[in-house]
Amino acid sequence: MAAAERKNWARPLYSAAALTALGLVLKTMSIGFKIYLSGIIGSQGMGLYQLVFSLFGFAATLAMSGAQLGVTQLCAAAIARRQFSTLPRVLRRAGLYALSLGLLTGLGGWALAPRLGALLGNAQTVYPFRLLALGLPFLALSACLQGYFYAGSKIVQGTLANVVKRLCKMGLTALLFSLQPPAGAAEAVATACFASTCGEVGGCLYLGALYWRGRRDLPPDRGPAWDGGSLGLAFLRICIPVALCSYLQSGFNTLENTLVPQGLQQSGTSAELALSQYGVLGGMVLPLLSYPGALLASFSMLLIPVVVKLHTLQNTRKLEELIVAVVRLTLLFSCFVTGIFLVFSDSLAAIFPTGEGVSAFLQALAPLVPVLFLDHAVDCVLKGMGEQNRLLWHNIADMALTAALLVLLLPRFGIRGYIVTLYLPSALNTGLGLWLLCRRTEVVPRWGLWVIRPLAAALLGCAGARLLLGPLLAGGASPGQLPAAIGLSLALFLPLCRLLGCAKKADWQTLRRLLGKPERLPKGRNK
């Protein structure tokens, strides 16, 4: 292979590797922080922590309102057409949009915190939520700046802001706990929220400094001038459907987090046990299930600008090749993860100091992993193709079904009803996304090759690893032995995939070829 050709594809693969490492670091930091926090405040305190951050999630959605995707799409399209002078104009409009919404949401959250606490049925959420509301303007501005870096294939630099935020949150929380140990769960959660707000400020300052340093390095335009009409209107046409979808999704998540503890109590569970079960599921099990997704999230960041470029240039053949490779590799990876959660659930549960019930919940929810990971990949592709309007309606159907199932199943079946509620809407949303993707392209799913064979290889590989390690895992692997167990499972899984014909070198080559030549922001100074 010629040196120039090797350089073309190697650079973005190095970026993908760096992103994967960063994603794993972020997920590890998040899980580690929750393990640390759960050891201090217990499962009931984790339930309170989850309630506060579910409310903050909705406020953050209002503050960002689709700004990151709007910036990414417009800037990626401008770079593909060599319209470099358009980039600062996009960012100025997006910054004004995000700052205005961030300030309004922050002020509104501060004023409405007591009423929101009453809605959640827990007055202890008021003060922590007010602390989080102070960081919303910085969060919104950070989203715009990250969208700019993602569009220019400077994804590592943009993602490092999340590391800065997480380090500030974790370091400051540990420091404040050491200086003055919290008197109870409410005080500990408030301390973590204050540290989180400081992290948002630090991340925004980092991104602002990065943009300020490189703002003069854009070259002159090499293509025709922007001919898409008003940039502000083009930005809003992207943001509004995404924002509406995010509002509904986040609002339903907040409603879900309100209904779950109340519904569990209506099923006959005590208030303490309901909050404890909710803390185990929302604060321990679901974050652990999403942890391996950091590997896919890195490639998803690279995926959107490439899809925007191929869709803009109407290169249908390469777009379909990319979609098939992404779907196949996503399902291959997620099936392996499912096998790990099913076979080693007892060992993974031992990670948490207060891990009672974690193992059973992991086994119950492990088959949901391929659905969630595939849904994320399909959403990234469809957003890159400009299908955010259709995704809005898909999410409305998902949320309506979620609300109906929570009201109907939770009071009658308790925690089992909640598990069913996690499965059915996720399957509906993923199915609708795949249907739309197949309708917009000529991609035809092959479920036996893409799902059944990889899942069989994963279960055989993980079960074989457990049998081979034998006495070492007699009582379940300790957290320190898990890497060896997972490594042996992977060593058995990959040959089984080749044997069953569900892993092909061509998929990796397609990703390498199509992600290997992204449109980067060239270096050069405007005259």
C-alpha positions as CSV (number, residue, x, y, z in Angstrom):
1,M,0.0,0.0,0.0
2,A,1.4,3.4,-0.9
3,A,2.4,5.7,1.9
4,A,-0.1,8.4,0.9
5,E,-3.0,6.0,0.7
6,R,-2.0,4.5,4.1
7,K,-2.0,7.9,5.6
8,N,-5.4,8.7,4.2
9,W,-7.1,6.0,6.1
10,A,-4.8,5.6,9.1
11,R,-5.4,9.2,10.5
12,P,-9.1,8.8,11.0
13,L,-8.6,5.3,12.4
14,Y,-6.3,6.8,15.0
15,S,-9.0,9.4,15.7
16,A,-11.5,6.6,16.1
17,A,-9.2,4.7,18.5
18,A,-8.6,7.9,20.5
19,L,-12.4,8.5,20.6
20,T,-13.0,4.9,21.7
21,A,-10.5,5.3,24.5
22,L,-12.0,8.6,25.5
23,G,-15.5,7.1,25.5
24,L,-14.4,4.2,27.6
25,V,-12.7,6.6,30.0
26,L,-15.9,8.7,30.3
27,K,-18.1,5.7,30.9
28,T,-15.6,4.2,33.4
29,M,-15.5,7.6,35.2
30,S,-19.3,7.7,35.2
31,I,-19.7,4.1,36.5
32,G,-16.9,4.6,39.0
33,F,-18.4,7.8,40.3
34,K,-21.8,6.1,40.8
35,I,-20.1,3.2,42.6
36,Y,-18.2,5.7,44.8
37,L,-21.4,7.6,45.5
38,S,-23.6,4.5,46.1
39,G,-21.0,3.4,48.8
40,I,-21.6,6.7,50.6
41,I,-25.4,7.3,50.2
42,G,-26.8,3.7,49.5
43,S,-29.5,2.7,47.1
44,Q,-32.1,5.1,48.5
45,G,-29.7,8.0,48.0
46,M,-29.0,6.8,44.5
47,G,-32.7,6.9,43.9
48,L,-32.8,10.6,45.0
49,Y,-29.7,11.3,42.8
50,Q,-31.5,9.7,39.8
51,L,-34.6,11.8,40.4
52,V,-32.6,15.0,40.5
53,F,-30.7,14.2,37.3
54,S,-33.8,13.0,35.5
55,L,-35.3,16.5,36.1
56,F,-32.0,18.1,35.0
57,G,-32.0,16.0,31.8
58,F,-35.2,17.6,30.7
59,A,-33.9,21.1,31.6
60,A,-30.7,20.4,29.6
61,T,-32.8,19.3,26.6
62,L,-34.7,22.6,26.7
63,A,-31.4,24.6,27.0
64,M,-29.7,22.8,24.0
65,S,-32.9,22.4,21.8
66,G,-31.1,20.6,18.9
67,A,-28.3,23.2,18.6
68,Q,-25.5,20.7,18.4
69,L,-27.0,18.7,15.5
70,G,-27.9,22.0,13.7
71,V,-24.3,23.2,13.9
72,T,-22.9,19.9,12.8
73,Q,-25.2,19.5,9.8
74,L,-24.7,23.1,8.5
75,C,-21.0,23.2,9.1
76,A,-20.4,19.7,7.6
77,A,-22.4,20.7,4.5
78,A,-20.4,24.0,4.2
79,I,-17.1,22.1,4.5
80,A,-18.1,19.6,1.9
81,R,-18.8,22.6,-0.5
82,R,-15.6,24.4,0.6
83,Q,-17.7,27.4,1.9
84,F,-15.4,28.0,4.9
85,S,-16.5,31.6,5.5
86,T,-20.0,30.2,6.4
87,L,-18.7,28.4,9.5
88,P,-18.2,31.5,11.9
89,R,-21.6,32.8,10.7
90,V,-23.3,29.5,11.7
91,L,-21.6,29.5,15.0
92,R,-22.6,33.1,15.9
93,R,-26.3,32.4,15.2
94,A,-26.2,29.1,17.0
95,G,-24.4,30.7,20.0
96,L,-27.0,33.4,20.4
97,Y,-29.8,30.8,20.1
98,A,-28.2,28.5,22.7
99,L,-27.2,31.3,25.2
100,S,-30.8,32.7,25.1
101,L,-32.4,29.3,25.7
102,G,-29.8,28.4,28.3
103,L,-30.5,31.6,30.3
104,L,-34.2,31.3,30.0
105,T,-34.2,27.6,31.1
106,G,-31.8,28.3,34.0
107,L,-33.9,31.1,35.3
108,G,-37.1,29.1,34.8
109,G,-35.6,26.0,36.5
110,W,-34.5,28.1,39.5
111,A,-38.0,29.7,39.9
112,L,-40.0,26.5,39.3
113,A,-37.8,24.1,41.4
114,P,-40.3,23.9,44.4
115,R,-43.2,23.0,42.1
116,L,-41.1,20.5,40.2
117,G,-40.0,18.9,43.5
118,A,-43.7,18.6,44.5
119,L,-44.4,17.0,41.1
120,L,-41.7,14.4,41.8
121,G,-43.1,13.9,45.3
122,N,-39.8,14.7,47.0
123,A,-38.9,18.1,48.3
124,Q,-35.2,17.1,48.7
125,T,-34.8,17.6,45.0
126,V,-35.3,21.4,45.1
127,Y,-31.9,22.7,46.3
128,P,-29.8,20.2,44.2
129,F,-31.8,21.1,41.0
130,R,-31.3,24.8,41.6
131,L,-27.6,24.2,41.7
132,L,-27.7,22.3,38.4
133,A,-29.8,25.1,36.8
134,L,-26.9,27.5,37.2
135,G,-24.9,25.5,34.7
136,L,-27.5,25.4,31.9
137,P,-26.2,28.4,29.8
138,F,-22.7,26.9,29.8
139,L,-24.1,23.5,28.8
140,A,-25.9,25.0,25.8
141,L,-22.9,26.9,24.6
142,S,-20.7,23.8,24.9
143,A,-23.2,21.9,22.7
144,C,-22.8,24.4,19.9
145,L,-19.0,24.4,20.1
146,Q,-18.9,20.6,20.1
147,G,-21.1,20.5,17.0
148,Y,-18.6,22.8,15.3
149,F,-15.7,20.5,16.1
150,Y,-17.6,17.4,15.2
151,A,-18.4,18.8,11.8
152,G,-14.7,19.6,11.1
153,S,-13.6,16.1,12.1
154,K,-11.9,17.5,15.2
155,I,-14.0,15.1,17.3
156,V,-11.3,14.3,19.8
157,Q,-10.8,17.9,20.8
158,G,-14.6,18.3,21.2
159,T,-14.9,15.1,23.2
160,L,-12.1,16.1,25.6
161,A,-14.6,18.7,27.0
162,N,-16.6,15.9,28.4
163,V,-13.5,14.6,30.1
164,V,-12.9,18.0,31.6
165,K,-16.4,18.2,32.9
166,R,-16.3,14.7,34.4
167,L,-12.9,15.3,36.1
168,C,-14.2,18.6,37.6
169,K,-17.3,16.9,38.9
170,M,-15.6,13.9,40.4
171,G,-12.6,15.7,41.8
172,L,-14.5,18.5,43.3
173,T,-17.1,16.1,44.8
174,A,-14.4,14.0,46.4
175,L,-12.6,17.1,47.7
176,L,-15.8,18.6,49.3
177,F,-16.7,15.2,50.8
178,S,-13.2,15.0,52.4
179,L,-13.3,18.6,53.7
180,Q,-16.8,18.2,55.1
181,P,-18.5,14.7,55.1
182,P,-22.1,15.0,54.1
183,A,-24.7,14.7,56.9
184,G,-27.1,12.7,54.8
185,A,-28.1,11.6,51.3
186,A,-29.7,15.0,50.4
187,E,-26.5,17.0,51.3
188,A,-24.3,14.5,49.4
189,V,-26.5,14.8,46.2
190,A,-26.4,18.6,46.5
191,T,-22.6,18.6,46.7
192,A,-22.4,16.4,43.6
193,C,-24.8,18.8,41.8
194,F,-22.6,21.8,42.7
195,A,-19.6,20.0,41.4
196,S,-21.4,19.1,38.2
197,T,-22.2,22.8,37.6
198,C,-18.6,23.7,38.1
199,G,-17.7,21.0,35.5
200,E,-20.1,22.5,32.9
201,V,-18.3,25.9,33.4
202,G,-14.9,24.3,33.0
203,G,-15.9,22.4,29.8
204,C,-17.4,25.5,28.2
205,L,-14.2,27.5,29.0
206,Y,-12.1,24.8,27.5
207,L,-14.1,24.6,24.2
208,G,-14.2,28.4,24.0
209,A,-10.4,28.7,24.3
210,L,-10.0,25.9,21.7
211,Y,-12.2,27.8,19.2
212,W,-10.7,31.2,19.9
213,R,-7.2,29.8,19.2
214,G,-8.2,28.3,15.9
215,R,-10.8,30.8,14.6
216,R,-8.3,32.6,12.3
217,D,-7.0,29.4,10.6
218,L,-9.8,29.0,8.1
219,P,-8.8,29.2,4.5
220,P,-10.7,31.3,1.9
221,D,-13.7,29.8,0.2
222,R,-13.0,27.4,-2.7
223,G,-16.6,26.8,-3.7
224,P,-19.7,28.8,-4.6
225,A,-21.1,31.1,-2.0
226,W,-23.8,29.9,0.4
227,D,-27.1,29.7,-1.6
228,G,-29.4,28.1,0.9
229,G,-31.2,31.3,1.9
230,S,-31.1,32.6,5.5
231,L,-28.6,30.8,7.6
232,G,-30.7,31.4,10.7
233,L,-33.8,29.8,9.1
234,A,-31.8,26.9,7.8
235,F,-30.5,26.4,11.4
236,L,-34.0,26.5,12.8
237,R,-35.3,24.1,10.2
238,I,-32.9,21.5,11.6
239,C,-33.1,22.4,15.3
240,I,-36.9,22.7,15.7
241,P,-37.8,19.1,14.8
242,V,-34.9,17.8,16.8
243,A,-35.8,20.0,19.7
244,L,-39.4,19.0,19.7
245,C,-38.4,15.3,19.6
246,S,-35.9,15.9,22.4
247,Y,-38.6,17.8,24.5
248,L,-41.0,15.0,24.2
249,Q,-38.5,12.3,24.8
250,S,-36.9,14.1,27.8
251,G,-40.3,15.1,29.1
252,F,-41.5,11.5,29.0
253,N,-38.3,10.4,30.7
254,T,-39.0,12.8,33.5
255,L,-42.6,11.6,33.6
256,E,-41.4,8.0,33.7
257,N,-39.0,8.8,36.6
258,T,-42.0,10.3,38.4
259,L,-44.4,7.5,37.7
260,V,-42.0,4.6,38.4
261,P,-41.5,5.1,42.2
262,Q,-45.2,6.0,42.6
263,G,-46.4,3.0,40.5
264,L,-44.2,0.7,42.5
265,Q,-45.8,1.9,45.7
266,Q,-49.2,1.4,44.2
267,S,-48.3,-2.2,43.4
268,G,-47.9,-2.8,47.2
269,T,-44.1,-2.0,47.5
270,S,-43.1,0.2,50.4
271,A,-41.8,3.7,49.7
272,E,-38.3,2.8,50.8
273,L,-38.1,-0.3,48.7
274,A,-39.6,1.4,45.7
275,L,-36.9,4.1,45.8
276,S,-34.3,1.5,46.4
277,Q,-35.4,-0.6,43.4
278,Y,-35.5,2.5,41.2
279,G,-32.0,3.5,42.4
280,V,-30.7,0.0,41.5
281,L,-32.2,0.0,38.0
282,G,-31.7,3.7,37.1
283,G,-28.5,4.3,38.9
284,M,-26.7,1.0,38.5
285,V,-28.1,-1.5,36.0
286,L,-29.0,0.8,33.1
287,P,-25.7,2.7,33.2
288,L,-23.8,-0.6,33.3
289,L,-25.8,-1.8,30.3
290,S,-25.0,1.3,28.3
291,Y,-21.3,1.2,29.3
292,P,-20.1,-0.8,26.3
293,G,-21.9,1.7,24.0
294,A,-18.9,4.0,24.5
295,L,-17.2,1.9,21.8
296,L,-20.0,2.6,19.3
297,A,-20.6,6.2,20.3
298,S,-17.1,7.1,19.1
299,F,-17.8,5.8,15.6
300,S,-21.2,7.5,15.7
301,M,-19.6,10.8,16.0
302,L,-17.5,10.1,12.9
303,L,-20.5,8.7,11.2
304,I,-22.8,11.8,11.0
305,P,-20.5,14.1,9.1
306,V,-19.7,11.3,6.6
307,V,-23.4,10.5,6.1
308,V,-24.1,14.2,5.6
309,K,-21.4,14.4,3.0
310,L,-22.5,11.3,1.0
311,H,-26.2,12.4,1.2
312,T,-25.3,15.9,0.1
313,L,-23.3,14.6,-2.9
314,Q,-26.0,12.0,-3.6
315,N,-23.5,9.2,-3.5
316,T,-26.2,6.5,-2.9
317,R,-24.0,3.4,-3.5
318,K,-21.4,4.3,-0.9
319,L,-24.0,5.4,1.5
320,E,-25.8,2.0,1.3
321,E,-22.4,0.2,1.8
322,L,-21.7,2.3,4.9
323,I,-25.2,1.6,6.3
324,V,-24.9,-2.2,5.9
325,A,-21.4,-2.2,7.5
326,V,-22.6,-0.1,10.4
327,V,-25.7,-2.2,11.1
328,R,-23.8,-5.5,10.8
329,L,-20.9,-4.4,13.1
330,T,-23.3,-2.8,15.6
331,L,-25.3,-6.0,15.9
332,L,-22.1,-8.2,16.1
333,F,-20.7,-6.1,18.9
334,S,-24.0,-5.8,20.8
335,C,-24.7,-9.6,20.6
336,F,-21.3,-10.2,22.2
337,V,-22.1,-7.7,25.0
338,T,-25.4,-9.4,25.6
339,G,-23.6,-12.7,26.1
340,I,-21.3,-11.1,28.6
341,F,-24.2,-9.7,30.6
342,L,-26.1,-13.0,30.6
343,V,-23.2,-15.3,31.5
344,F,-21.2,-13.0,33.9
345,S,-24.1,-11.0,35.5
346,D,-23.1,-12.2,39.0
347,S,-19.6,-11.0,38.6
348,L,-20.6,-7.6,37.2
349,A,-23.1,-7.1,40.1
350,A,-20.2,-7.5,42.6
351,I,-18.7,-4.3,41.3
352,F,-21.3,-2.3,43.3
353,P,-21.0,-2.1,47.1
354,T,-24.8,-2.2,47.4
355,G,-25.5,-4.5,44.5
356,E,-28.4,-6.5,45.8
357,G,-30.7,-7.4,42.9
358,V,-28.3,-6.1,40.2
359,S,-27.5,-9.6,38.8
360,A,-31.1,-10.5,38.3
361,F,-31.9,-7.2,36.6
362,L,-28.8,-7.5,34.3
363,Q,-30.0,-10.9,33.1
364,A,-33.5,-9.6,32.6
365,L,-32.4,-6.6,30.6
366,A,-29.4,-8.0,28.7
367,P,-31.4,-8.9,25.5
368,L,-32.3,-5.2,25.3
369,V,-28.7,-4.3,24.5
370,P,-28.8,-5.0,20.7
371,V,-32.1,-3.1,20.4
372,L,-30.7,0.0,22.2
373,F,-27.3,0.0,20.3
374,L,-28.9,-0.5,16.9
375,D,-31.4,2.3,17.6
376,H,-28.6,4.7,18.3
377,A,-26.7,3.8,15.1
378,V,-29.8,4.0,12.9
379,D,-30.8,7.4,14.5
380,C,-27.3,8.8,13.6
381,V,-27.6,7.7,10.0
382,L,-31.1,9.1,9.6
383,K,-30.1,12.4,11.2
384,G,-27.2,12.6,8.8
385,M,-29.8,12.0,5.9
386,G,-31.9,14.9,7.2
387,E,-34.8,12.7,8.4
388,Q,-35.2,14.3,11.8
389,N,-38.8,15.2,11.1
390,R,-39.8,11.5,10.7
391,L,-37.8,10.6,13.8
392,L,-39.9,13.1,15.7
393,W,-43.1,11.0,15.0
394,H,-41.3,7.8,15.8
395,N,-40.3,9.1,19.2
396,I,-43.9,10.4,19.8
397,A,-45.2,6.8,19.2
398,D,-42.5,5.5,21.5
399,M,-43.3,7.9,24.3
400,A,-47.0,7.4,24.0
401,L,-46.6,3.6,24.3
402,T,-44.2,4.1,27.3
403,A,-46.7,6.3,29.2
404,A,-49.6,3.9,28.5
405,L,-47.6,0.9,29.7
406,L,-46.4,2.6,32.8
407,V,-50.0,3.5,33.8
408,L,-51.4,0.1,32.9
409,L,-48.7,-2.3,34.0
410,L,-46.7,-0.7,36.8
411,P,-49.5,-0.6,39.5
412,R,-50.5,-4.2,38.7
413,F,-47.2,-6.0,38.1
414,G,-44.7,-3.8,39.9
415,I,-41.0,-4.1,38.8
416,R,-41.9,-6.8,36.2
417,G,-44.2,-4.3,34.5
418,Y,-41.4,-1.7,34.4
419,I,-39.1,-4.2,32.7
420,V,-41.8,-4.9,30.0
421,T,-42.1,-1.1,29.6
422,L,-38.4,-0.9,28.9
423,Y,-38.6,-3.5,26.1
424,L,-41.7,-2.8,24.1
425,P,-41.3,0.9,23.3
426,S,-37.5,0.4,22.5
427,A,-38.4,-2.4,20.1
428,L,-41.0,-0.2,18.4
429,N,-38.7,2.8,18.0
430,T,-35.9,0.7,16.6
431,G,-38.3,-1.1,14.2
432,L,-39.7,2.2,12.9
433,G,-36.2,3.6,12.4
434,L,-35.1,0.5,10.4
435,W,-38.2,0.6,8.4
436,L,-37.6,4.2,7.4
437,L,-33.9,3.5,6.7
438,C,-34.8,0.6,4.4
439,R,-37.5,2.7,2.7
440,R,-35.1,5.5,2.0
441,T,-32.4,3.2,0.7
442,E,-32.2,-0.3,-0.9
443,V,-30.8,-1.9,2.2
444,V,-32.5,-5.3,3.0
445,P,-31.9,-6.7,6.6
446,R,-30.8,-10.3,6.9
447,W,-31.8,-11.2,10.5
448,G,-30.4,-14.7,10.5
449,L,-27.0,-13.6,9.4
450,W,-27.0,-10.3,11.4
451,V,-28.6,-11.3,14.7
452,I,-29.2,-15.0,15.2
453,R,-25.8,-16.3,14.3
454,P,-23.8,-13.6,16.2
455,L,-26.0,-14.2,19.3
456,A,-25.4,-17.9,19.1
457,A,-21.7,-17.3,18.7
458,A,-21.7,-15.0,21.7
459,L,-23.6,-17.3,24.0
460,L,-21.4,-20.3,23.0
461,G,-18.2,-18.2,23.4
462,C,-19.1,-16.8,26.8
463,A,-20.4,-20.1,28.2
464,G,-17.3,-21.9,26.9
465,A,-15.1,-19.3,28.6
466,R,-16.9,-19.9,31.9
467,L,-16.5,-23.6,31.6
468,L,-12.8,-23.4,30.6
469,L,-11.9,-21.1,33.5
470,G,-13.8,-23.6,35.7
471,P,-12.7,-23.5,39.4
472,L,-11.5,-19.8,39.0
473,L,-15.1,-18.8,38.4
474,A,-16.8,-21.3,40.8
475,G,-18.4,-18.6,42.8
476,G,-18.4,-16.1,40.0
477,A,-15.5,-14.1,38.8
478,S,-14.4,-11.3,41.1
479,P,-14.2,-7.8,39.5
480,G,-10.4,-8.2,39.1
481,Q,-10.9,-11.5,37.2
482,L,-13.5,-10.1,34.8
483,P,-11.0,-8.8,32.2
484,A,-9.6,-12.3,31.8
485,A,-13.0,-13.8,31.5
486,I,-14.1,-11.2,28.9
487,G,-10.9,-11.6,27.0
488,L,-11.2,-15.4,26.8
489,S,-14.9,-15.0,25.7
490,L,-13.8,-12.7,22.9
491,A,-11.1,-15.1,21.8
492,L,-13.7,-17.8,21.4
493,F,-16.4,-15.5,20.0
494,L,-14.4,-14.2,17.0
495,P,-13.5,-17.6,15.5
496,L,-17.1,-18.8,16.0
497,C,-18.3,-15.8,14.1
498,R,-16.0,-16.6,11.2
499,L,-17.1,-20.2,11.3
500,L,-20.8,-19.2,11.2
501,G,-20.1,-16.6,8.5
502,C,-21.5,-13.6,10.4
503,A,-18.2,-11.7,10.5
504,K,-16.7,-10.5,7.3
505,K,-13.5,-8.6,6.6
506,A,-15.4,-6.6,3.9
507,D,-17.4,-4.7,6.5
508,W,-14.3,-3.4,8.3
509,Q,-12.8,-2.5,4.9
510,T,-15.9,-0.6,4.0
511,L,-15.8,1.4,7.2
512,R,-12.1,2.0,6.8
513,R,-12.5,3.3,3.2
514,L,-15.6,5.5,3.8
515,L,-14.6,6.9,7.2
516,G,-11.0,7.1,6.1
517,K,-11.3,10.3,4.1
518,P,-13.4,12.7,6.2
519,E,-13.8,16.3,5.3
520,R,-11.5,18.1,7.7
521,L,-11.1,21.7,8.4
522,P,-8.0,22.6,6.3
523,K,-5.4,24.8,7.8
524,G,-4.8,28.2,6.3
525,R,-5.3,31.8,7.1
526,N,-7.9,34.1,5.7
527,K,-6.6,37.0,3.9
